[in-house]
């Protein structure tokens, strides 16, 4: 498997950010780490190995980005307003730096599918729903799609506009909403086992249904916990069966 590590000094974040790239060509799969992890987390926990066939066959080219969650909502020493600002800076990093990087590494026509597990699922879904003109779909695994779950009671406009469960009911934009509806790749998947919160996925699905947004809600069984073995099953299954 072809593997490259790229990095640059991010103007949005004012720090060096790395991206691990796996594969030669195919649909661009943009991976967001869980919790406070880094760009190599999916490699360390063998999720990259679990999709190595799809990578080697050219079905997907994977781009695994770094996280700044430890500099935002998971940093107990920061003021909540500063956490929100940092979260917004991360969004700008993805939209203005990572997406052009992916296009330069693939082509302007190559679709980008965002994915991630746990906190990474929230980032993946949120970034897709906010900019479906840049990101073309999402495979969200075991997520909670209300940022308020991480803010310990703090709420402002940035919390609202980064919580799909909050802003999607009021989204009526004549440009973005049709793009979301025609994506064809909105996959919300969760287990029902230990540490999972399948109701969080059901709540997002209910919002999408109310907006008339086609999507797939897939709730796996009680033998599927909130853990790496589950995600190593989910992601290759979706790449094989839906792409």
Secondary structure, DSSP 8 states (H G I E B T S, - for coil): --EEEEEEEETTTTEEEEEEEE-SSSEEEEEE-STT--TTHHHHTTHHHHTHHHHHTTSEEEEEE---GGGTTT-TTS-HHHHHHHHHHHHHHIIIIIHHHHHHHS-TT--EEEEEETHHHHHHHHHHHH-TTT--EEEEES----GGGGTTT---HHHHTT-HHHHGGG---TTHHHHHHT---EEEEE--STT--HHHHHHHHHHHHHTT---EEEE--TT--SSHHHHHHHHHHHHHHH-
